[in-house]
Every structure is written in structure tokens, then in C-alpha cells.
Amino acid sequence: MARNFKEAVEHRRTYYHITNSSPISDNEIKEIIAFAVKNVPSAFNSQSSRVVLLLGKNHKKFWDITKEALKAIVPAEAFEKTLAKINTSFDCGYGTILYFEDMAVVENLQKAFPTYKDNFPIWSQQTSAMHQFAIWTMLEDAGLGASLQHYNPLIDEMVQNEWKLDPNWKLIAQMPFGTPTEGPGGKEFDPMGERFLTFE
């Protein structure tokens, strides 16, 4: 990690201007993801998160699927704008990370611990979010820019069929990434006093 933890968290931002290149090797990208999958915590140590890395033609195929799905539901007069955003912000990147939760794991925990049945789907989303944050932060620290997208559930079935994934895997989010060509832009922060309280 080039930065310390606090610096890395501070520098993690959303990048919409990325290219089909990477300052690190594919193996290094895989190592970042594997490190997060191994070490990010989960409630009851469920380890329910599943991550898929798409590179090369598979990255392109994913965004072709997404565009095809959107074309079927977006009005023609609005589709060109949608297409342009995907082409210039996501499809143009180096790769895409897909985040899933294994619902078979969640359902087994619901059966094993019925007292917490309603909580397990919530906790599942929380561990997915931690995986997303950890990977996103490490990618940025390595010189990559990324954003987080949510075209699910529109594309779920097509993605499952294309890559022959376990039907119990529920798609949560998509993260296109690549070498950034522009900064992330400004960011405003609400007053800390409205968001953080201390009682001593």
C-alpha cells in the first residue's frame, strides 16, 4: 500500500473517466481481490460474498449485455445518452468486478439461527459493501480509478447464463475500473455535527 490506511480511505473516489489500461499487472489485480475476499469480515463468519473479475473480451461482453438489456427498456430518445455514458465511463475501462452474495449460505444461516432470520439478508449486504469498499480502496491505491454501478436485477439472468454462475449467487453491484484520465471532481461534505455524535 503506497499510502497509509487513513490516506487510502480519503483518496478512494469515484472515477468516470477511465481507459483500457492498468498501471499494475493482472496478477496484482487478482491478488488485491483475493486478499479482500480472504480477509474482509462477515457476520457469523458466513463468507457469503462472491467476486468475479472480468478482463479483456469478458469485460467487453458484460457491457454489451448491459447495453442490450437497457435498449429493451429505455425509450429510444433517451437510449443514446445512456449508451454514451456506458461507452465513455464503463465499457472503455480495463476490467469489471462483479459482486455477488451466495443466497444459499444466507438461507442456511436463517435455518440454523431462526432468531436472526430477518437479519441475515441485511448482514449479507453489509459484508458485500465491505468487500466493495476494500477492493475499491486498494485498486485506487494501486493507481486505478473505479466506480460502483447497479444494473441488477435487469442483467442478472443474462450474466448468470453467460458465465455459467451458480444460480444461488445474487448480483449486488458492478465495478468498472481502469487508468483514470481525469480527477474525480469536487466533493461536498455535510457538517460533521449532523453525522457524528459523542456522549462522554
Rosetta constraint file for C-alpha pairs under 8 A:
AtomPair CA 1 CA 138 HARMONIC 7.47 0.50
AtomPair CA 1 CA 141 HARMONIC 6.46 0.50
AtomPair CA 1 CA 142 HARMONIC 7.39 0.50
AtomPair CA 2 CA 141 HARMONIC 6.36 0.50
AtomPair CA 2 CA 142 HARMONIC 7.44 0.50
AtomPair CA 3 CA 7 HARMONIC 5.62 0.50
AtomPair CA 3 CA 8 HARMONIC 5.58 0.50
AtomPair CA 3 CA 141 HARMONIC 6.91 0.50
AtomPair CA 4 CA 8 HARMONIC 6.13 0.50
AtomPair CA 5 CA 9 HARMONIC 6.24 0.50
AtomPair CA 6 CA 10 HARMONIC 6.20 0.50
AtomPair CA 7 CA 11 HARMONIC 6.13 0.50
AtomPair CA 8 CA 12 HARMONIC 6.26 0.50
AtomPair CA 8 CA 137 HARMONIC 6.25 0.50
AtomPair CA 8 CA 138 HARMONIC 7.58 0.50
AtomPair CA 8 CA 140 HARMONIC 7.80 0.50
AtomPair CA 8 CA 141 HARMONIC 6.13 0.50
AtomPair CA 9 CA 137 HARMONIC 6.29 0.50
AtomPair CA 11 CA 137 HARMONIC 7.84 0.50
AtomPair CA 11 CA 140 HARMONIC 7.50 0.50
AtomPair CA 11 CA 141 HARMONIC 7.83 0.50
AtomPair CA 12 CA 136 HARMONIC 7.02 0.50
AtomPair CA 12 CA 137 HARMONIC 5.27 0.50
AtomPair CA 12 CA 140 HARMONIC 6.04 0.50
AtomPair CA 12 CA 141 HARMONIC 7.76 0.50
AtomPair CA 13 CA 140 HARMONIC 7.92 0.50
AtomPair CA 13 CA 145 HARMONIC 7.76 0.50
AtomPair CA 13 CA 146 HARMONIC 7.68 0.50
AtomPair CA 13 CA 147 HARMONIC 7.84 0.50
AtomPair CA 13 CA 184 HARMONIC 6.33 0.50
AtomPair CA 14 CA 145 HARMONIC 7.09 0.50
AtomPair CA 14 CA 146 HARMONIC 5.87 0.50
AtomPair CA 14 CA 147 HARMONIC 4.85 0.50
AtomPair CA 14 CA 148 HARMONIC 7.60 0.50
AtomPair CA 14 CA 184 HARMONIC 5.92 0.50
AtomPair CA 15 CA 145 HARMONIC 5.27 0.50
AtomPair CA 15 CA 146 HARMONIC 5.22 0.50
AtomPair CA 15 CA 147 HARMONIC 5.62 0.50
AtomPair CA 15 CA 180 HARMONIC 6.75 0.50
AtomPair CA 15 CA 182 HARMONIC 7.78 0.50
AtomPair CA 15 CA 183 HARMONIC 7.14 0.50
AtomPair CA 15 CA 184 HARMONIC 5.17 0.50
AtomPair CA 16 CA 88 HARMONIC 7.82 0.50
AtomPair CA 16 CA 89 HARMONIC 4.78 0.50
AtomPair CA 16 CA 90 HARMONIC 7.34 0.50
AtomPair CA 16 CA 145 HARMONIC 7.95 0.50
AtomPair CA 16 CA 146 HARMONIC 7.24 0.50
AtomPair CA 16 CA 147 HARMONIC 6.64 0.50
AtomPair CA 16 CA 180 HARMONIC 7.95 0.50
AtomPair CA 16 CA 184 HARMONIC 7.45 0.50
AtomPair CA 17 CA 88 HARMONIC 7.05 0.50
AtomPair CA 17 CA 89 HARMONIC 5.54 0.50
AtomPair CA 17 CA 180 HARMONIC 5.69 0.50
AtomPair CA 17 CA 181 HARMONIC 5.57 0.50
AtomPair CA 17 CA 182 HARMONIC 5.85 0.50
AtomPair CA 18 CA 88 HARMONIC 7.94 0.50
AtomPair CA 18 CA 89 HARMONIC 6.41 0.50
AtomPair CA 18 CA 90 HARMONIC 7.66 0.50
AtomPair CA 18 CA 92 HARMONIC 6.73 0.50
AtomPair CA 18 CA 93 HARMONIC 5.49 0.50
AtomPair CA 18 CA 145 HARMONIC 6.63 0.50
AtomPair CA 18 CA 146 HARMONIC 7.82 0.50
AtomPair CA 18 CA 177 HARMONIC 6.85 0.50
AtomPair CA 18 CA 178 HARMONIC 5.07 0.50
AtomPair CA 18 CA 179 HARMONIC 5.26 0.50
AtomPair CA 18 CA 180 HARMONIC 4.27 0.50
AtomPair CA 18 CA 181 HARMONIC 5.57 0.50
AtomPair CA 18 CA 182 HARMONIC 7.72 0.50
AtomPair CA 19 CA 92 HARMONIC 5.62 0.50
AtomPair CA 19 CA 93 HARMONIC 4.77 0.50
AtomPair CA 19 CA 94 HARMONIC 6.41 0.50
AtomPair CA 19 CA 178 HARMONIC 5.30 0.50
AtomPair CA 19 CA 179 HARMONIC 5.33 0.50
AtomPair CA 19 CA 180 HARMONIC 6.42 0.50
AtomPair CA 19 CA 181 HARMONIC 6.96 0.50
AtomPair CA 20 CA 92 HARMONIC 5.75 0.50
AtomPair CA 20 CA 93 HARMONIC 4.46 0.50
AtomPair CA 20 CA 94 HARMONIC 4.06 0.50
AtomPair CA 20 CA 95 HARMONIC 7.73 0.50
AtomPair CA 20 CA 178 HARMONIC 5.87 0.50
AtomPair CA 20 CA 179 HARMONIC 7.07 0.50
AtomPair CA 21 CA 93 HARMONIC 7.17 0.50
AtomPair CA 21 CA 94 HARMONIC 5.31 0.50
AtomPair CA 21 CA 178 HARMONIC 5.75 0.50
AtomPair CA 21 CA 179 HARMONIC 5.60 0.50
AtomPair CA 22 CA 94 HARMONIC 6.59 0.50
AtomPair CA 22 CA 143 HARMONIC 7.94 0.50
AtomPair CA 22 CA 144 HARMONIC 6.73 0.50
AtomPair CA 22 CA 178 HARMONIC 5.75 0.50
AtomPair CA 22 CA 179 HARMONIC 5.36 0.50
AtomPair CA 23 CA 142 HARMONIC 7.49 0.50
AtomPair CA 23 CA 143 HARMONIC 6.28 0.50
AtomPair CA 23 CA 144 HARMONIC 7.10 0.50
AtomPair CA 23 CA 179 HARMONIC 6.84 0.50
AtomPair CA 24 CA 28 HARMONIC 6.20 0.50
AtomPair CA 24 CA 29 HARMONIC 7.07 0.50
AtomPair CA 24 CA 142 HARMONIC 7.08 0.50
AtomPair CA 24 CA 143 HARMONIC 7.82 0.50
AtomPair CA 25 CA 29 HARMONIC 6.50 0.50
AtomPair CA 26 CA 30 HARMONIC 6.23 0.50
AtomPair CA 27 CA 31 HARMONIC 6.11 0.50
AtomPair CA 28 CA 32 HARMONIC 6.28 0.50
AtomPair CA 29 CA 33 HARMONIC 6.47 0.50
AtomPair CA 29 CA 139 HARMONIC 7.55 0.50
AtomPair CA 30 CA 34 HARMONIC 6.04 0.50
AtomPair CA 30 CA 53 HARMONIC 7.85 0.50
AtomPair CA 31 CA 35 HARMONIC 5.94 0.50
AtomPair CA 32 CA 36 HARMONIC 6.44 0.50
AtomPair CA 32 CA 135 HARMONIC 6.60 0.50
AtomPair CA 32 CA 138 HARMONIC 6.70 0.50
AtomPair CA 32 CA 139 HARMONIC 7.37 0.50
AtomPair CA 33 CA 37 HARMONIC 6.17 0.50
AtomPair CA 33 CA 51 HARMONIC 7.89 0.50
AtomPair CA 33 CA 135 HARMONIC 6.04 0.50
AtomPair CA 34 CA 38 HARMONIC 6.09 0.50
AtomPair CA 35 CA 39 HARMONIC 6.09 0.50
AtomPair CA 36 CA 40 HARMONIC 5.40 0.50
AtomPair CA 36 CA 131 HARMONIC 6.21 0.50
AtomPair CA 36 CA 134 HARMONIC 6.30 0.50
AtomPair CA 36 CA 135 HARMONIC 6.27 0.50
AtomPair CA 37 CA 49 HARMONIC 7.43 0.50
AtomPair CA 37 CA 50 HARMONIC 7.79 0.50
AtomPair CA 37 CA 51 HARMONIC 7.71 0.50
AtomPair CA 37 CA 131 HARMONIC 6.84 0.50
AtomPair CA 40 CA 127 HARMONIC 7.54 0.50
AtomPair CA 40 CA 130 HARMONIC 6.73 0.50
AtomPair CA 40 CA 131 HARMONIC 6.22 0.50
AtomPair CA 40 CA 134 HARMONIC 7.67 0.50
AtomPair CA 41 CA 45 HARMONIC 6.76 0.50
AtomPair CA 41 CA 47 HARMONIC 7.62 0.50
AtomPair CA 41 CA 127 HARMONIC 6.72 0.50
AtomPair CA 41 CA 130 HARMONIC 7.87 0.50
AtomPair CA 42 CA 46 HARMONIC 5.70 0.50
AtomPair CA 42 CA 47 HARMONIC 5.89 0.50
AtomPair CA 42 CA 48 HARMONIC 7.61 0.50
AtomPair CA 42 CA 123 HARMONIC 7.55 0.50
AtomPair CA 42 CA 124 HARMONIC 7.54 0.50
AtomPair CA 42 CA 126 HARMONIC 7.95 0.50
AtomPair CA 42 CA 127 HARMONIC 5.24 0.50
AtomPair CA 43 CA 123 HARMONIC 6.22 0.50
AtomPair CA 43 CA 124 HARMONIC 7.61 0.50
AtomPair CA 43 CA 127 HARMONIC 7.47 0.50
AtomPair CA 46 CA 105 HARMONIC 7.01 0.50
AtomPair CA 46 CA 106 HARMONIC 7.74 0.50
AtomPair CA 46 CA 109 HARMONIC 7.98 0.50
AtomPair CA 48 CA 101 HARMONIC 5.59 0.50
AtomPair CA 48 CA 102 HARMONIC 5.25 0.50
AtomPair CA 48 CA 103 HARMONIC 7.60 0.50
AtomPair CA 48 CA 105 HARMONIC 5.94 0.50
AtomPair CA 48 CA 106 HARMONIC 7.05 0.50
AtomPair CA 48 CA 124 HARMONIC 6.88 0.50
AtomPair CA 48 CA 127 HARMONIC 7.97 0.50
AtomPair CA 49 CA 99 HARMONIC 7.33 0.50
AtomPair CA 49 CA 100 HARMONIC 5.90 0.50
AtomPair CA 49 CA 101 HARMONIC 4.66 0.50
AtomPair CA 49 CA 102 HARMONIC 6.31 0.50
AtomPair CA 49 CA 124 HARMONIC 7.64 0.50
AtomPair CA 49 CA 127 HARMONIC 7.00 0.50
AtomPair CA 49 CA 128 HARMONIC 5.86 0.50
AtomPair CA 49 CA 131 HARMONIC 7.73 0.50
AtomPair CA 50 CA 99 HARMONIC 6.12 0.50
AtomPair CA 50 CA 100 HARMONIC 4.89 0.50
AtomPair CA 50 CA 101 HARMONIC 5.71 0.50
AtomPair CA 50 CA 102 HARMONIC 6.70 0.50
AtomPair CA 50 CA 169 HARMONIC 7.50 0.50
AtomPair CA 51 CA 97 HARMONIC 6.93 0.50
AtomPair CA 51 CA 98 HARMONIC 5.71 0.50
AtomPair CA 51 CA 99 HARMONIC 4.85 0.50
AtomPair CA 51 CA 100 HARMONIC 6.04 0.50
AtomPair CA 52 CA 97 HARMONIC 5.72 0.50
AtomPair CA 52 CA 98 HARMONIC 5.02 0.50
AtomPair CA 52 CA 99 HARMONIC 6.64 0.50
AtomPair CA 53 CA 95 HARMONIC 7.36 0.50
AtomPair CA 53 CA 96 HARMONIC 6.14 0.50
AtomPair CA 53 CA 97 HARMONIC 4.67 0.50
AtomPair CA 53 CA 98 HARMONIC 6.44 0.50
AtomPair CA 54 CA 58 HARMONIC 5.30 0.50
AtomPair CA 54 CA 59 HARMONIC 4.77 0.50
AtomPair CA 54 CA 62 HARMONIC 7.99 0.50
AtomPair CA 54 CA 95 HARMONIC 5.60 0.50
AtomPair CA 54 CA 96 HARMONIC 5.17 0.50
AtomPair CA 54 CA 97 HARMONIC 6.10 0.50
AtomPair CA 54 CA 98 HARMONIC 7.76 0.50
AtomPair CA 55 CA 59 HARMONIC 4.82 0.50
AtomPair CA 55 CA 60 HARMONIC 7.92 0.50
AtomPair CA 55 CA 94 HARMONIC 6.76 0.50
AtomPair CA 55 CA 95 HARMONIC 4.69 0.50
AtomPair CA 55 CA 96 HARMONIC 6.76 0.50
AtomPair CA 56 CA 60 HARMONIC 6.62 0.50
AtomPair CA 56 CA 94 HARMONIC 7.26 0.50
AtomPair CA 56 CA 95 HARMONIC 6.86 0.50
AtomPair CA 57 CA 61 HARMONIC 5.97 0.50
AtomPair CA 58 CA 62 HARMONIC 6.20 0.50
AtomPair CA 59 CA 63 HARMONIC 6.75 0.50
AtomPair CA 59 CA 91 HARMONIC 7.50 0.50
AtomPair CA 59 CA 94 HARMONIC 7.59 0.50
AtomPair CA 59 CA 95 HARMONIC 5.31 0.50
AtomPair CA 59 CA 96 HARMONIC 5.75 0.50
AtomPair CA 60 CA 64 HARMONIC 6.24 0.50
AtomPair CA 60 CA 91 HARMONIC 6.26 0.50
AtomPair CA 61 CA 65 HARMONIC 6.18 0.50
AtomPair CA 62 CA 66 HARMONIC 6.30 0.50
AtomPair CA 62 CA 159 HARMONIC 7.35 0.50
AtomPair CA 63 CA 67 HARMONIC 6.06 0.50
AtomPair CA 63 CA 86 HARMONIC 7.62 0.50
AtomPair CA 63 CA 90 HARMONIC 7.65 0.50
AtomPair CA 63 CA 91 HARMONIC 5.74 0.50
AtomPair CA 64 CA 68 HARMONIC 6.11 0.50
AtomPair CA 65 CA 69 HARMONIC 6.17 0.50
AtomPair CA 65 CA 155 HARMONIC 7.26 0.50
AtomPair CA 65 CA 158 HARMONIC 7.14 0.50
AtomPair CA 65 CA 159 HARMONIC 7.68 0.50
AtomPair CA 66 CA 70 HARMONIC 6.17 0.50
AtomPair CA 66 CA 151 HARMONIC 7.31 0.50
AtomPair CA 66 CA 155 HARMONIC 6.28 0.50
AtomPair CA 67 CA 71 HARMONIC 6.01 0.50
AtomPair CA 67 CA 83 HARMONIC 6.81 0.50
AtomPair CA 67 CA 86 HARMONIC 7.79 0.50
AtomPair CA 68 CA 72 HARMONIC 6.65 0.50
AtomPair CA 69 CA 73 HARMONIC 7.14 0.50
AtomPair CA 69 CA 154 HARMONIC 6.81 0.50
AtomPair CA 69 CA 155 HARMONIC 6.47 0.50
AtomPair CA 70 CA 74 HARMONIC 5.70 0.50
AtomPair CA 70 CA 79 HARMONIC 7.82 0.50
AtomPair CA 70 CA 154 HARMONIC 7.99 0.50
AtomPair CA 71 CA 75 HARMONIC 7.73 0.50
AtomPair CA 71 CA 76 HARMONIC 7.70 0.50
AtomPair CA 71 CA 79 HARMONIC 6.50 0.50
AtomPair CA 74 CA 78 HARMONIC 6.52 0.50
AtomPair CA 74 CA 79 HARMONIC 5.71 0.50
AtomPair CA 75 CA 79 HARMONIC 6.07 0.50
AtomPair CA 76 CA 80 HARMONIC 7.36 0.50
AtomPair CA 78 CA 82 HARMONIC 6.59 0.50
AtomPair CA 79 CA 83 HARMONIC 5.96 0.50
AtomPair CA 80 CA 84 HARMONIC 6.07 0.50
AtomPair CA 81 CA 85 HARMONIC 6.32 0.50
AtomPair CA 82 CA 86 HARMONIC 6.44 0.50
AtomPair CA 83 CA 87 HARMONIC 6.09 0.50
AtomPair CA 84 CA 88 HARMONIC 6.00 0.50
AtomPair CA 85 CA 89 HARMONIC 5.73 0.50
AtomPair CA 85 CA 90 HARMONIC 7.57 0.50
AtomPair CA 86 CA 90 HARMONIC 5.09 0.50
AtomPair CA 86 CA 91 HARMONIC 5.80 0.50
AtomPair CA 86 CA 92 HARMONIC 7.98 0.50
AtomPair CA 87 CA 91 HARMONIC 4.95 0.50
AtomPair CA 87 CA 92 HARMONIC 5.80 0.50
AtomPair CA 88 CA 92 HARMONIC 5.75 0.50
AtomPair CA 89 CA 93 HARMONIC 7.17 0.50
AtomPair CA 90 CA 176 HARMONIC 5.42 0.50
AtomPair CA 90 CA 177 HARMONIC 7.37 0.50
AtomPair CA 91 CA 176 HARMONIC 7.61 0.50
AtomPair CA 93 CA 176 HARMONIC 6.30 0.50
AtomPair CA 93 CA 177 HARMONIC 5.43 0.50
AtomPair CA 93 CA 178 HARMONIC 4.71 0.50
AtomPair CA 93 CA 179 HARMONIC 7.58 0.50
AtomPair CA 94 CA 176 HARMONIC 7.56 0.50
AtomPair CA 94 CA 177 HARMONIC 5.89 0.50
AtomPair CA 94 CA 178 HARMONIC 4.62 0.50
AtomPair CA 94 CA 179 HARMONIC 7.58 0.50
AtomPair CA 95 CA 176 HARMONIC 5.79 0.50
AtomPair CA 95 CA 177 HARMONIC 5.60 0.50
AtomPair CA 95 CA 178 HARMONIC 6.69 0.50
AtomPair CA 96 CA 174 HARMONIC 6.73 0.50
AtomPair CA 96 CA 175 HARMONIC 5.31 0.50
AtomPair CA 96 CA 176 HARMONIC 4.12 0.50
AtomPair CA 96 CA 177 HARMONIC 6.07 0.50
AtomPair CA 97 CA 174 HARMONIC 5.74 0.50
AtomPair CA 97 CA 175 HARMONIC 4.91 0.50
AtomPair CA 97 CA 176 HARMONIC 6.34 0.50
AtomPair CA 98 CA 171 HARMONIC 7.27 0.50
AtomPair CA 98 CA 172 HARMONIC 7.73 0.50
AtomPair CA 98 CA 173 HARMONIC 6.08 0.50
AtomPair CA 98 CA 174 HARMONIC 4.68 0.50
AtomPair CA 98 CA 175 HARMONIC 6.41 0.50
AtomPair CA 99 CA 128 HARMONIC 7.13 0.50
AtomPair CA 99 CA 132 HARMONIC 7.52 0.50
AtomPair CA 99 CA 171 HARMONIC 6.05 0.50
AtomPair CA 99 CA 172 HARMONIC 5.49 0.50
AtomPair CA 99 CA 173 HARMONIC 5.23 0.50
AtomPair CA 99 CA 174 HARMONIC 6.23 0.50
AtomPair CA 100 CA 128 HARMONIC 7.44 0.50
AtomPair CA 100 CA 169 HARMONIC 5.69 0.50
AtomPair CA 100 CA 170 HARMONIC 5.13 0.50
AtomPair CA 100 CA 171 HARMONIC 4.41 0.50
AtomPair CA 100 CA 172 HARMONIC 5.23 0.50
AtomPair CA 100 CA 173 HARMONIC 7.26 0.50
AtomPair CA 101 CA 124 HARMONIC 6.86 0.50
AtomPair CA 101 CA 125 HARMONIC 7.71 0.50
AtomPair CA 101 CA 128 HARMONIC 6.97 0.50
AtomPair CA 101 CA 169 HARMONIC 5.48 0.50
AtomPair CA 101 CA 170 HARMONIC 5.20 0.50
AtomPair CA 101 CA 171 HARMONIC 6.71 0.50
AtomPair CA 101 CA 172 HARMONIC 6.97 0.50
AtomPair CA 102 CA 106 HARMONIC 6.77 0.50
AtomPair CA 102 CA 168 HARMONIC 5.55 0.50
AtomPair CA 102 CA 169 HARMONIC 4.43 0.50
AtomPair CA 102 CA 170 HARMONIC 6.25 0.50
AtomPair CA 103 CA 107 HARMONIC 5.96 0.50
AtomPair CA 103 CA 168 HARMONIC 5.32 0.50
AtomPair CA 103 CA 169 HARMONIC 6.08 0.50
AtomPair CA 103 CA 170 HARMONIC 6.61 0.50
AtomPair CA 104 CA 108 HARMONIC 6.09 0.50
AtomPair CA 104 CA 168 HARMONIC 5.77 0.50
AtomPair CA 104 CA 169 HARMONIC 7.93 0.50
AtomPair CA 105 CA 109 HARMONIC 6.33 0.50
AtomPair CA 106 CA 110 HARMONIC 6.30 0.50
AtomPair CA 106 CA 120 HARMONIC 6.14 0.50
AtomPair CA 106 CA 121 HARMONIC 6.58 0.50
AtomPair CA 106 CA 124 HARMONIC 7.13 0.50
AtomPair CA 107 CA 111 HARMONIC 6.34 0.50
AtomPair CA 108 CA 112 HARMONIC 6.16 0.50
AtomPair CA 109 CA 113 HARMONIC 5.85 0.50
AtomPair CA 109 CA 114 HARMONIC 7.93 0.50
AtomPair CA 109 CA 117 HARMONIC 7.65 0.50
AtomPair CA 109 CA 120 HARMONIC 7.24 0.50
AtomPair CA 110 CA 114 HARMONIC 5.32 0.50
AtomPair CA 110 CA 116 HARMONIC 6.78 0.50
AtomPair CA 110 CA 117 HARMONIC 4.50 0.50
AtomPair CA 110 CA 118 HARMONIC 7.73 0.50
AtomPair CA 110 CA 120 HARMONIC 6.59 0.50
AtomPair CA 111 CA 117 HARMONIC 7.36 0.50
AtomPair CA 113 CA 117 HARMONIC 6.52 0.50
AtomPair CA 116 CA 120 HARMONIC 6.59 0.50
AtomPair CA 118 CA 122 HARMONIC 7.60 0.50
AtomPair CA 119 CA 123 HARMONIC 6.12 0.50
AtomPair CA 120 CA 124 HARMONIC 5.95 0.50
AtomPair CA 121 CA 125 HARMONIC 6.43 0.50
AtomPair CA 122 CA 126 HARMONIC 6.39 0.50
AtomPair CA 123 CA 127 HARMONIC 6.33 0.50
AtomPair CA 124 CA 128 HARMONIC 6.33 0.50
AtomPair CA 125 CA 129 HARMONIC 6.18 0.50
AtomPair CA 126 CA 130 HARMONIC 6.35 0.50
AtomPair CA 127 CA 131 HARMONIC 6.31 0.50
AtomPair CA 128 CA 132 HARMONIC 6.24 0.50
AtomPair CA 128 CA 172 HARMONIC 7.72 0.50
AtomPair CA 129 CA 133 HARMONIC 6.13 0.50
AtomPair CA 130 CA 134 HARMONIC 6.02 0.50
AtomPair CA 131 CA 135 HARMONIC 6.08 0.50
AtomPair CA 132 CA 136 HARMONIC 5.89 0.50
AtomPair CA 133 CA 137 HARMONIC 5.98 0.50
AtomPair CA 134 CA 138 HARMONIC 6.24 0.50
AtomPair CA 135 CA 139 HARMONIC 6.02 0.50
AtomPair CA 136 CA 140 HARMONIC 6.27 0.50
AtomPair CA 136 CA 146 HARMONIC 6.81 0.50
AtomPair CA 137 CA 141 HARMONIC 6.18 0.50
AtomPair CA 138 CA 142 HARMONIC 6.24 0.50
AtomPair CA 139 CA 143 HARMONIC 6.58 0.50
AtomPair CA 139 CA 144 HARMONIC 5.32 0.50
AtomPair CA 139 CA 145 HARMONIC 7.10 0.50
AtomPair CA 139 CA 146 HARMONIC 7.74 0.50
AtomPair CA 140 CA 144 HARMONIC 4.70 0.50
AtomPair CA 140 CA 145 HARMONIC 5.58 0.50
AtomPair CA 140 CA 146 HARMONIC 7.38 0.50
AtomPair CA 143 CA 179 HARMONIC 6.89 0.50
AtomPair CA 144 CA 177 HARMONIC 6.57 0.50
AtomPair CA 144 CA 178 HARMONIC 5.44 0.50
AtomPair CA 144 CA 179 HARMONIC 4.93 0.50
AtomPair CA 144 CA 180 HARMONIC 6.39 0.50
AtomPair CA 145 CA 177 HARMONIC 5.52 0.50
AtomPair CA 145 CA 178 HARMONIC 5.56 0.50
AtomPair CA 145 CA 179 HARMONIC 5.78 0.50
AtomPair CA 145 CA 180 HARMONIC 5.14 0.50
AtomPair CA 146 CA 175 HARMONIC 6.37 0.50
AtomPair CA 146 CA 176 HARMONIC 5.69 0.50
AtomPair CA 146 CA 177 HARMONIC 4.21 0.50
AtomPair CA 146 CA 178 HARMONIC 6.67 0.50
AtomPair CA 147 CA 175 HARMONIC 5.57 0.50
AtomPair CA 147 CA 176 HARMONIC 6.05 0.50
AtomPair CA 147 CA 177 HARMONIC 6.84 0.50
AtomPair CA 148 CA 173 HARMONIC 6.73 0.50
AtomPair CA 148 CA 174 HARMONIC 5.82 0.50
AtomPair CA 148 CA 175 HARMONIC 4.72 0.50
AtomPair CA 148 CA 176 HARMONIC 7.13 0.50
AtomPair CA 149 CA 173 HARMONIC 5.82 0.50
AtomPair CA 149 CA 174 HARMONIC 4.99 0.50
AtomPair CA 149 CA 175 HARMONIC 6.08 0.50
AtomPair CA 149 CA 176 HARMONIC 7.90 0.50
AtomPair CA 150 CA 172 HARMONIC 7.15 0.50
AtomPair CA 150 CA 173 HARMONIC 5.02 0.50
AtomPair CA 150 CA 174 HARMONIC 6.08 0.50
AtomPair CA 151 CA 155 HARMONIC 6.41 0.50
AtomPair CA 151 CA 173 HARMONIC 7.47 0.50
AtomPair CA 151 CA 174 HARMONIC 7.62 0.50
AtomPair CA 152 CA 156 HARMONIC 5.79 0.50
AtomPair CA 152 CA 171 HARMONIC 6.42 0.50
AtomPair CA 152 CA 172 HARMONIC 6.86 0.50
AtomPair CA 152 CA 173 HARMONIC 7.12 0.50
AtomPair CA 153 CA 171 HARMONIC 7.23 0.50
AtomPair CA 155 CA 159 HARMONIC 6.08 0.50
AtomPair CA 156 CA 160 HARMONIC 6.14 0.50
AtomPair CA 156 CA 170 HARMONIC 7.72 0.50
AtomPair CA 156 CA 171 HARMONIC 6.38 0.50
AtomPair CA 157 CA 161 HARMONIC 6.14 0.50
AtomPair CA 158 CA 162 HARMONIC 6.00 0.50
AtomPair CA 159 CA 163 HARMONIC 6.28 0.50
AtomPair CA 159 CA 164 HARMONIC 7.99 0.50
AtomPair CA 159 CA 165 HARMONIC 7.93 0.50
AtomPair CA 160 CA 164 HARMONIC 5.45 0.50
AtomPair CA 160 CA 165 HARMONIC 4.97 0.50
AtomPair CA 160 CA 166 HARMONIC 7.29 0.50
AtomPair CA 160 CA 167 HARMONIC 6.86 0.50
AtomPair CA 161 CA 165 HARMONIC 6.90 0.50
AtomPair CA 165 CA 169 HARMONIC 7.21 0.50
AtomPair CA 190 CA 194 HARMONIC 7.32 0.50
AtomPair CA 190 CA 195 HARMONIC 7.72 0.50
AtomPair CA 191 CA 195 HARMONIC 7.04 0.50
AtomPair CA 192 CA 196 HARMONIC 5.81 0.50
AtomPair CA 193 CA 197 HARMONIC 6.67 0.50
